[in-house]
Amino acid sequence: MKKLILLSVIAFVFSFTLGIYPNNAKAEDVEYQVIDYLVRVDFIPIPDVDKHAVGTYERRGVAIYKDGQTAAYHSKGTWDFVDSNGPFTGYATLTHKDGSTAMTKYSGNMTKEPEKLPKYTGKGEYIKGTGKYEGIKGTVSFTGEYLTPYDKETKGDSIVINKASYTLPK
């Protein structure tokens, strides 16, 4: 019995020293706005119902955090809409001034009422980080709305409010 207790204590110390147990890092909660526009969108019509299409998109813009810091925003994804309503999924990268990046994988839903511009909501998770965001883990949720329609002149400008919570390894 003494050997079992001793082995348990040694295993615990060994595991804790190697970092197998959680490091109890405090979650960082941040809020930021993204102001972006479509740089590319591809439409593939689907002939099952009127105004159904699938496609890909790419957006660029800037993220502005509540504390004043900024980051470049870039996202790419796919969509499946009927009359501008439906699901989308994609990947977004925030690139900070020091070169550090934080990447999320997200999904959401776009809704468009007649005679109004689209709105959307979604959520995602951090999947990769570099620099000061190396090892990032956490989630993000967002709500957004188009400010201008997508056409040759305005490019579908939008504003997105993001709320994120993440941890970084010590």
Buried (B, 14 or more C-beta within 10 A) or exposed (E): EEEEEEEEEEEEEEEEEEEEEEEEEEEEEBEBBBBBBBBEBEEEEEEEEEEBBBBBBBBBBBBBBEEEEEBBBBBBBBBBBEEBBBBBBBBBBBBBEEEBBBBBBBEBEBEBEEEEBBBBBBEBBBEBBBEEBEEBBBBBBBBBBBEEEBEEEEBBBBBBEBBBBBBBEE
